[in-house]
């Protein structure tokens, strides 16, 4: 993404057996509120008094986010937000099934157990089961949302079977084996280049018997047949073997995931009726057409319309978009984000988009790799109103779309920063991490003074300038074809480097975006500290780094440290037995970032697979085990969760006596498990 507990169930589900399929009609409206039953039609009357932390378990903290100024929207705008949110939530089942073919069956059993179990809820086995369920919901399946490894239950299969039977649920032997075996489906996505990455991955993007060699050959032939405006091959389908032949099972209203997609279409059709303008309406209608057919050329047509639809206060992301879940970076996961423009913040940051050509012209990359005309770049800070699929509960904080390179080059892109989520993260941060890993008091003081702005600026430069910059040489294929399993890591590194290079540029002061280059200094300190140390708190000791954003950050930081060693640009310091990394020369470090940016852009522009592989494998994958052990020991005493995510506000239509929606009520009243069960009751459309 060009981009994270209190038990109190307020609803009780009927015994679900082996399926959570919901027979709700498409025309039924979840959680309706009649006007005669409510006086307050606005949002929660005291949103500022919300308890931000909803739950804390394992390595995760669940938060709330607030929708600011929702009551200032018109009724039609509120309805648009609501309809788009329903469209997104209607696709929730899809991400579970994409992550593994048994996830929906396991979720149905967990839903039923949590809602209806009458036994001892204080027993150690029950508490471990409840913990497993929370982790499962947060990850949209049995594999960790970030690390991709399978999460093993801390209770016996016999106990789980007994509990299931007590509430009338059953599960297939295959699903039980997935849950409890330490030999089956251990990695949702396996990016180890020494194995068959398709066979070794437990996701549901490929059918039984499909191998990596088959996939690469299948799409190499299709890629060779494409013209200068290629579609994103394989984006919205499952590749399976039928009678010995590879066949794509396309996600569409008549194909795979039809039941859920038909619900998505229904709510998008409602959104069309309250679109803010003709451009927005045209984009929504084209998205519906795409979902009906699953045609990837229609998807491109939609993305062009969507990228150009920049007026209006409401926007959305909905579709099969990001390919991080697939080891080969082809198949996309379903996701949805509904957003409202934050006008004050967007106005301040619009200057980045307005000057994107200056950034491109002054980039340290090769002249042949620069765009002569960067088109259609827009940037907004938004208030998230609802998230679903791969964007929830763990979420990005910035988005730049569409991903197809030729669309970006010819028609432009849209970038958003998810302002209210960033604010929620900042409000909930625990103390101690900075003080524990910063080299000295000066570094701490700079971070406290500038880190919030530094983070926002780096995100803006990453999304708006970074992903929009550079061009691929004529005749060179798309990165998914040329750079294969390394494409996503290299793209994130490239965008990060653009942000790092320019955040220390005096041009930002000239544009009024920062008051001092100390903002850049603070970001450099944070980036090196995180890339070489603190992000390792997310890994189990001994693990390699497999997640693309983590690979990217370590790649950039460790490459810069190695290349700057002769000049002592970054120094490893040990004080009182603790390791720190201190930057001695910020200007030289900026030069190094520029050099690496130039090389990664060359790799992308020329499709140099071997060079890209060498960079990622040498600098981004292997972890210094001595430092990793030290980080885990130092973080343990701080008791900080490595990951955070969110529950959504509850949006409920308020109707008059004739059944017309006259308002949308926003409530912040669900805890984590309660929301997960509520969603399973209302939005389960796949068997």
C-alpha positions in Angstrom: 0.0 0.0 0.0 1.7 2.5 -1.6 1.2 1.5 4.1 -2.1 -2.2 13.1 -10.1 -6.6 25.9 -12.4 -6.9 27.7 -14.8 -9.8 27.1 -18.4 -8.6 27.1 -20.6 -9.9 24.3 -23.7 -7.9 23.8 -25.2 -10.3 21.3 -25.7 -14.0 21.3 -25.4 -16.0 18.1 -27.4 -19.1 17.4 -25.5 -22.3 17.1 -23.7 -22.0 13.9 -22.5 -25.6 13.2 -19.9 -25.8 10.5 -20.9 -22.6 8.7 -21.3 -18.9 9.6 -23.3 -18.2 6.4 -25.9 -15.6 7.0 -29.2 -15.7 5.2 -29.7 -11.9 5.5 -31.3 -10.4 2.5 -29.3 -7.8 0.6 -32.0 -5.2 1.2 -32.0 -5.6 4.9 -30.2 -2.8 6.8 -28.1 -3.8 9.8 -28.5 -2.2 13.1 -31.4 0.2 12.2 -32.5 2.9 14.6 -36.0 4.3 14.4 -36.4 8.0 14.9 -39.0 7.4 17.6 -36.4 5.5 19.6 -33.8 8.2 19.7 -33.5 11.8 20.5 -29.8 12.4 19.9 -29.2 12.0 16.2 -25.7 13.1 16.3 -22.5 11.3 17.1 -21.5 10.1 20.6 -22.1 13.2 22.7 -18.7 13.1 24.4 -16.3 11.6 21.8 -13.4 13.3 23.5 -14.1 11.3 26.6 -13.6 8.0 24.9 -11.4 5.3 26.4 -8.9 4.8 23.5 -7.6 1.4 24.6 -10.3 -1.3 24.0 -8.2 -4.4 24.6 -4.7 -5.7 25.2 -3.7 -9.3 24.5 -0.6 -11.2 23.4 1.5 -8.7 21.3 -1.5 -6.6 20.4 -3.3 -3.5 21.6 -6.7 -2.7 20.2 -7.8 1.0 20.1 -10.7 3.2 19.1 -10.6 6.0 16.6 -12.9 9.0 16.5 -14.7 10.4 13.4 -14.3 14.1 13.9 -17.0 16.5 12.6 -19.2 13.7 11.2 -22.3 15.7 12.3 -21.2 18.5 10.0 -21.8 16.4 6.9 -25.1 16.6 5.0 -27.6 13.7 5.3 -26.7 12.5 1.9 -23.0 12.6 2.7 -23.6 10.6 5.9 -25.7 8.1 3.8 -22.8 7.8 1.4 -20.4 7.1 4.2 -22.8 4.5 5.6 -23.4 2.7 2.2 -19.7 2.6 1.5 -19.0 1.2 4.9 -21.6 -1.5 4.4 -20.1 -2.4 1.0 -16.7 -2.8 2.7 -18.0 -4.9 5.6 -19.9 -7.1 3.2 -16.5 -8.3 1.9 -15.1 -9.3 5.3 -15.5 -13.0 4.7 -13.3 -12.8 1.6 -10.1 -11.9 3.4 -10.5 -14.8 5.8 -10.9 -17.3 2.9 -8.0 -15.7 1.0 -5.7 -16.2 4.0 -6.6 -19.9 4.2 -9.3 -22.1 2.9 -10.3 -23.4 6.4 -10.4 -20.0 8.2 -14.2 -19.4 7.7 -14.9 -22.9 9.2 -12.7 -22.2 12.2 -14.1 -18.7 12.7 -17.7 -20.1 12.7 -16.8 -22.5 15.5 -15.0 -19.7 17.5 -18.0 -17.4 17.0 -20.4 -19.9 18.3 -18.2 -20.9 21.3 -17.6 -17.3 22.4 -21.2 -16.4 22.2 -22.8 -19.5 23.7 -20.4 -21.5 25.9 -22.0 -22.1 29.3 -19.0 -23.7 31.0 -16.3 -22.4 33.2 -15.0 -19.1 31.7 -12.3 -18.7 34.4 -10.5 -22.0 33.6 -7.0 -21.7 32.2 -7.9 -23.6 29.0 -10.9 -21.2 28.4 -8.7 -18.2 28.9 -6.2 -19.6 26.4 -9.0 -20.3 24.0 -10.4 -16.8 24.3 -6.9 -15.4 23.7 -6.5 -17.6 20.6 -9.8 -16.3 19.3 -8.8 -12.7 19.8 -5.5 -13.3 17.9 -7.4 -15.2 15.2 -9.9 -12.3 14.7 -7.1 -9.7 14.7 -5.2 -11.7 12.0 -8.2 -12.6 9.9 -7.2 -16.2 10.3 -4.9 -18.7 11.9 -1.6 -17.0 10.8 -0.1 -13.9 12.5 -1.2 -10.7 10.7 2.3 -9.5 10.3 4.8 -12.3 10.8 2.7 -14.8 8.7 3.6 -17.7 11.0 0.8 -19.9 12.3 -0.4 -19.1 15.8 -0.5 -22.4 17.8 -3.2 -22.8 20.4 -2.1 -23.1 24.1 -4.9 -25.6 24.8 -5.4 -29.2 23.8 -7.4 -30.4 20.8 -9.5 -32.6 23.1 -10.6 -29.6 25.2 -11.5 -27.6 22.1 -13.5 -30.5 20.7 -15.4 -30.8 24.0 -16.2 -27.1 24.0 -17.3 -27.2 20.4 -19.7 -30.1 21.0 -21.2 -28.4 24.1 -22.4 -25.6 21.8 -23.4 -27.8 18.9 -20.5 -27.0 16.5 -18.4 -29.3 14.4 -15.3 -28.9 12.4 -13.7 -31.0 9.6 -10.6 -33.0 10.3 -8.7 -30.8 7.9 -9.6 -27.6 9.8 -8.7 -29.2 13.1 -5.4 -30.3 11.7 -4.7 -26.8 10.5 -5.4 -25.5 14.0 -3.4 -28.0 16.0 -0.7 -29.6 13.8 2.8 -28.2 13.9 3.5 -29.6 10.5 0.7 -28.3 8.4 0.3 -24.8 7.0 3.0 -23.2 9.1 3.4 -20.0 7.0 0.7 -18.1 5.3 3.2 -16.6 3.0 6.7 -18.1 2.6 9.2 -15.8 0.8 12.2 -18.1 1.2 13.7 -18.1 -2.3 15.2 -21.5 -1.6 11.9 -23.3 -1.5 8.8 -23.4 -3.8 7.1 -20.3 -2.4 3.7 -21.3 -3.7 3.8 -24.8 -2.3 5.2 -23.6 1.0 2.6 -20.9 1.5 -0.7 -21.8 3.3 -2.8 -19.0 1.8 -5.7 -19.7 -0.5 -4.5 -17.9 -3.7 -3.5 -21.1 -5.4 -5.0 -24.6 -5.7 -3.7 -28.0 -4.8 -0.8 -29.1 -7.0 0.1 -25.6 -8.3 3.8 -24.9 -8.2 5.9 -21.7 -8.4 7.3 -22.8 -11.8 3.8 -23.3 -13.1 2.7 -19.8 -12.0 5.7 -18.1 -13.4 5.4 -19.8 -16.7 1.6 -19.2 -16.9 2.0 -15.4 -16.4 5.2 -15.1 -18.4 3.2 -16.1 -21.5 0.3 -13.8 -20.7 2.7 -10.9 -19.9 4.4 -11.3 -23.3 1.0 -10.8 -25.0 0.3 -7.5 -23.2 0.7 -4.0 -24.7 1.9 -0.8 -23.2 -1.1 -0.6 -20.9 -0.9 -4.0 -19.2 -3.5 -5.2 -16.7 -2.3 -6.5 -13.3 -2.3 -10.2 -14.2 -3.7 -12.5 -11.6 -4.9 -9.7 -9.3 -8.5 -11.0 -8.6 -8.5 -14.7 -9.1 -7.4 -18.0 -7.7 -5.2 -20.1 -9.9 -6.1 -23.8 -9.8 -5.5 -27.0 -11.7 -8.5 -28.5 -13.6 -8.0 -31.6 -15.6 -4.3 -30.9 -15.6 -4.7 -27.3 -17.0 -4.2 -24.1 -15.0 -7.4 -22.1 -14.7 -8.1 -18.7 -13.1 -11.2 -18.7 -10.9 -12.1 -15.1 -11.1 -13.6 -13.2 -8.1 -16.9 -11.7 -9.4 -20.6 -11.6 -8.9 -20.9 -14.8 -11.0 -17.6 -16.4 -10.0 -15.6 -17.0 -6.9 -16.9 -15.1 -3.8 -20.1 -14.4 -5.7 -22.3 -14.3 -2.5 -20.2 -11.6 -0.8 -19.6 -9.6 -4.0 -23.3 -9.4 -4.7 -23.7 -7.8 -1.3 -20.9 -5.4 -2.1 -22.6 -4.5 -5.3 -25.9 -3.9 -3.6 -24.4 -1.3 -1.2 -22.3 0.3 -4.0 -25.6 0.8 -5.9 -27.0 2.6 -2.9 -23.9 4.7 -2.8 -24.5 5.7 -6.4 -27.8 7.3 -5.5 -26.1 9.8 -3.1 -22.9 10.4 -5.0 -21.5 13.9 -4.4 -20.8 14.6 -8.1 -20.8 13.1 -11.6 -17.1 12.0 -11.5 -17.7 10.1 -8.2 -20.9 8.5 -9.6 -19.1 7.4 -12.7 -16.3 5.8 -10.7 -18.8 3.9 -8.5 -20.7 2.7 -11.5 -17.6 1.4 -13.1 -16.5 -0.3 -9.9 -19.9 -2.1 -9.9 -19.3 -3.1 -13.5 -15.9 -4.5 -12.5 -17.4 -6.5 -9.6 -20.1 -7.9 -11.9 -17.6 -9.2 -14.5 -14.2 -9.4 -12.7 -12.6 -8.1 -15.9 -9.2 -6.5 -15.3 -9.5 -4.0 -18.1 -12.6 -2.7 -16.5 -10.6 -2.5 -13.2 -8.1 -0.3 -15.0 -10.9 1.9 -16.4 -12.3 2.2 -12.9 -8.9 3.2 -11.5 -8.6 5.9 -14.0 -12.0 7.3 -13.1 -11.3 7.0 -9.4 -7.9 8.7 -9.7 -9.5 11.7 -11.4 -12.4 11.9 -9.0 -10.9 14.3 -6.5 -13.8 16.7 -5.8 -16.2 15.9 -3.0 -15.6 15.3 0.7 -16.1 11.5 0.8 -13.8 9.0 -0.8 -13.1 5.3 -0.4 -10.9 2.4 -1.3 -12.6 -0.8 -2.2 -11.4 -3.9 -4.1 -8.7 -6.5 -4.5 -5.7 -4.1 -4.4 -2.6 -4.9 -2.4 -0.5 -8.0 -3.2 1.6 -8.3 0.0 -0.2 -11.5 0.9 1.1 -13.4 -2.1 4.7 -14.5 -2.1 4.9 -13.8 -5.9 3.1 -10.4 -5.5 0.3 -11.1 -8.0 -2.9 -11.9 -6.1 -4.5 -9.1 -4.2 -6.4 -9.2 -0.9 -9.8 -7.6 -0.4 -9.8 -4.3 1.5 -12.0 -1.3 2.2 -11.4 2.1 3.7 -14.1 4.8 3.9 -12.8 8.3 4.4 -13.9 11.9 5.0 -11.6 14.8 4.0 -9.9 16.6 6.9 -9.9 20.0 5.3 -7.6 22.0 7.5 -4.8 19.3 7.5 -5.2 18.6 3.8 -4.8 22.3 2.9 -1.5 22.4 4.8 -0.2 19.3 3.0 -1.5 20.0 -0.5 1.7 21.9 -1.1 3.5 18.6 -1.4 1.4 17.5 -4.3 1.5 20.9 -5.9 5.3 20.7 -6.0 5.7 17.1 -7.0 7.4 18.0 -10.3 10.1 19.9 -8.5 10.9 16.9 -6.4 11.0 14.7 -9.5 13.3 17.1 -11.4 15.7 17.4 -8.5 15.8 13.7 -7.6 19.2 12.0 -7.4 18.0 9.2 -9.8 19.3 9.0 -13.4 17.8 11.5 -15.8 16.4 8.7 -18.0 14.5 7.4 -15.1 12.7 10.7 -14.2 9.2 11.5 -15.3 9.1 14.5 -17.6 5.6 15.2 -16.4 4.2 13.9 -13.1 0.4 13.8 -13.7 -2.6 14.0 -11.5 -1.1 13.6 -8.1 -3.5 14.5 -5.2 -2.9 14.4 -1.5 -5.4 14.6 1.4 -5.4 14.0 5.1 -8.6 12.1 5.9 -10.7 10.9 8.7 -11.4 7.2 8.5 -15.0 6.3 9.0 -14.8 2.5 8.5 -12.3 -0.2 7.5 -12.7 -3.8 6.5 -10.8 -6.7 4.9 -7.1 -6.5 4.8 -7.2 -2.9 6.3 -8.8 -4.1 9.5 -8.2 -4.5 12.4 -4.6 -3.8 11.6 -4.4 -0.8 9.3 -2.1 1.3 7.2 -1.6 5.0 8.0 -1.0 6.2 4.5 -2.2 5.0 1.1 -1.2 5.8 -2.5 -3.2 4.3 -5.3 -3.7 3.0 -8.0 -0.8 0.6 -8.2 -0.7 0.0 -11.9 2.4 1.9 -13.1 1.1 3.0 -16.5 -2.1 4.5 -14.9 0.0 6.4 -12.5 2.2 7.7 -15.3 -0.5 8.7 -17.6 -3.4 9.6 -15.3 -2.0 10.2 -11.9 -2.7 8.9 -8.4 -4.3 9.8 -5.1 -2.5 9.8 -1.8 -4.2 10.0 1.6 -2.9 10.1 5.2 -5.3 8.6 7.7 -5.2 11.4 10.1 -7.6 10.2 12.9 -5.8 6.8 13.0 -2.4 8.5 13.4 -3.9 10.7 16.1 -5.2 7.6 17.9 -1.8 5.9 17.7 -0.1 9.0 19.1 -2.6 9.4 21.9 -2.1 5.7 23.0 1.6 5.4 22.8 3.3 4.0 25.8 6.4 5.6 27.3 9.9 4.4 27.5 10.8 3.1 24.0 12.4 6.3 22.9 14.3 6.8 26.1 15.5 3.2 26.1 16.9 3.1 22.6 17.9 6.8 21.9 21.7 7.3 22.1 21.6 10.5 24.2 19.4 13.2 25.6 19.7 15.4 22.6 18.2 12.7 20.4 15.4 12.3 22.9 14.7 16.0 23.0 14.7 16.3 19.2 12.3 13.4 18.9 9.9 14.8 21.5 10.0 18.2 19.7 9.7 17.0 16.1 8.8 13.3 15.8 5.0 13.9 15.1 5.7 16.3 12.3 8.6 14.3 11.0 6.5 11.2 10.8 3.7 13.0 8.9 6.2 14.6 6.5 7.9 11.3 5.8 4.6 9.6 5.2 3.5 12.4 2.8 6.8 12.4 0.9 6.7 8.6 0.7 3.1 8.3 -0.6 2.8 11.5 -2.7 6.3 11.9 -4.2 7.9 8.4 -3.6 5.3 6.2 -5.2 4.6 8.7 -8.0 8.2 9.2 -9.0 10.3 7.4 -11.6 9.5 5.6 -14.7 10.1 2.1 -16.2 12.3 1.9 -19.3 10.4 1.1 -22.6 10.1 -2.6 -23.2 10.7 -3.5 -19.6 7.8 -5.4 -17.9 5.9 -4.5 -14.7 7.8 -5.0 -11.4 5.6 -8.0 -10.5 7.0 -9.7 -13.6 10.6 -8.5 -13.5 11.4 -8.3 -9.8 8.9 -11.0 -8.8 8.9 -11.7 -5.0 11.2 -8.8 -4.3 9.1 -6.1 -6.1 7.1 -5.0 -3.0 10.1 -4.7 -0.7 12.1 -2.7 -3.3 9.1 -0.4 -4.0 8.6 0.4 -0.4 12.3 1.0 0.0 12.3 3.3 -3.0 9.4 5.4 -1.6 11.0 5.5 1.8 14.2 6.7 0.3 12.5 9.5 -1.5 11.0 10.7 1.7 14.3 10.4 3.6 16.2 12.3 0.9 13.8 15.2 0.8 13.0 15.5 4.5 16.5 17.0 4.9 16.1 19.4 1.9 15.9 23.1 2.6 13.1 23.2 0.0 10.7 22.0 2.7 11.5 25.1 4.8 11.1 27.3 1.7 7.6 25.7 1.1 6.7 26.3 4.7 6.3 22.6 5.5 8.8 22.6 8.3 10.5 25.3 10.3 13.9 23.6 10.8 15.9 20.8 9.4 15.8 19.4 12.9 12.6 17.7 11.7 14.7 15.8 9.2 17.4 15.0 11.8 14.7 13.6 14.1 13.3 11.4 11.3 16.8 10.1 10.4 17.4 9.2 14.1 14.1 7.4 14.3 14.5 5.6 11.0 18.0 4.2 11.8 17.0 3.4 15.4 13.9 1.5 14.1 15.5 -0.1 11.1 18.4 -1.5 13.0 16.9 -2.2 16.4 13.4 -1.4 17.6 11.4 -3.1 14.8 13.0 -6.4 15.9 10.6 -6.4 18.9 8.0 -7.7 16.4 10.0 -10.9 15.6 10.5 -14.1 17.6 14.2 -14.7 18.3 15.8 -16.6 15.5 13.3 -15.5 12.8 14.3 -13.9 9.5 12.5 -10.8 8.4 9.8 -11.6 5.8 7.3 -8.8 5.9 8.1 -6.3 3.1 8.0 -3.0 5.1 10.3 -4.4 7.7 12.7 -5.8 5.1 12.7 -2.4 3.5 13.6 -0.5 6.6 16.4 -2.9 7.6 17.7 -2.9 4.0 17.9 0.9 3.9 19.4 1.3 7.4 21.9 -1.5 7.2 23.0 -0.7 3.7 23.6 3.0 4.7 25.6 1.9 7.8 27.8 -0.5 5.8 28.5 2.0 3.0 29.1 4.8 5.4 31.4 2.8 7.7 34.7 4.3 6.3 33.4 7.8 7.2 31.8 6.6 10.5 28.5 8.0 9.3 26.5 5.7 11.6 28.3 4.5 14.7 27.4 1.5 16.9 27.9 2.5 20.5 27.8 0.2 23.5 27.1 1.9 26.9 26.6 0.0 30.1 26.2 -3.2 28.1 23.5 -1.7 25.8 23.7 -1.1 22.1 22.9 2.3 20.4 23.2 3.6 16.9 24.4 7.2 16.6 24.4 9.2 13.4 27.6 11.3 13.2 27.1 12.9 9.8 23.5 13.7 8.7 24.6 15.3 5.4 26.6 12.3 4.4 23.8 10.0 5.4 21.5 12.0 3.1 24.0 11.4 0.2 24.0 7.7 0.9 20.2 7.6 0.9 20.3 9.4 -2.5 22.8 6.8 -3.9 20.6 3.9 -2.8 17.5 5.6 -4.2 19.3 5.9 -7.5 20.3 2.2 -7.5 16.8 0.9 -6.6 15.2 3.1 -9.2 17.6 1.7 -11.7 16.7 -1.8 -10.6 13.0 -1.0 -11.1 13.4 0.9 -14.4 15.6 -1.8 -15.9 13.9 -4.8 -14.3 17.2 -6.0 -12.8 16.1 -9.0 -10.8 19.5 -10.3 -9.7 20.5 -6.9 -8.4 17.2 -6.5 -6.6 17.5 -10.0 -5.1 21.0 -9.3 -3.9 20.0 -6.1 -2.1 17.0 -7.6 -0.3 18.7 -10.9 0.6 22.0 -9.2 1.7 20.6 -6.4 3.8 16.9 -6.9 4.4 16.3 -10.5 5.5 18.9 -11.8 8.0 18.8 -10.5 11.5 21.8 -9.9 13.8 20.8 -12.4 16.5 22.9 -10.7 19.2 21.2 -7.4 18.7 17.8 -9.1 18.4 18.2 -10.9 21.7 19.2 -7.6 23.4 16.2 -5.8 21.9 13.8 -8.4 23.2 15.3 -8.2 26.7 15.2 -4.4 26.8 11.6 -4.2 25.5 10.3 -6.9 27.8 10.6 -4.7 30.9 8.7 -1.8 29.1 5.7 -4.0 28.5 4.8 -2.3 25.1 2.7 -4.0 22.5 4.5 -4.4 19.1 1.3 -4.1 17.2 -1.9 -2.0 17.3 -5.2 -2.0 15.5 -8.7 -0.7 15.8 -12.4 -1.4 16.3 -14.7 0.6 14.0 -17.3 3.0 15.2 -20.8 1.6 14.7 -22.8 3.4 12.0 -26.6 3.0 12.3 -29.3 4.5 10.0 -32.0 6.6 11.7 -35.3 6.3 9.9 -38.6 8.3 9.9 -42.0 6.7 10.0 -42.0 6.1 6.3 -38.7 4.2 6.4 -36.5 6.9 4.9 -33.0 7.4 6.3 -32.8 10.8 7.9 -29.5 10.5 9.7 -26.7 8.2 10.5 -25.9 7.7 14.2 -22.3 7.0 15.2 -21.6 5.1 18.4 -18.4 4.0 20.0 -19.9 1.2 22.1 -18.4 -2.1 21.1 -15.4 -3.9 22.6 -13.2 -6.1 20.3 -14.9 -9.5 20.6 -18.3 -7.9 20.6 -17.5 -6.3 17.3 -16.1 -9.4 15.8 -19.3 -11.4 16.7 -21.5 -8.6 15.5 -19.7 -8.6 12.2 -20.0 -12.4 11.9 -23.8 -12.1 12.6 -24.4 -9.4 10.1 -21.8 -9.9 7.3 -21.3 -13.6 6.9 -22.1 -14.4 3.3 -19.6 -17.1 2.3 -20.0 -20.8 3.2 
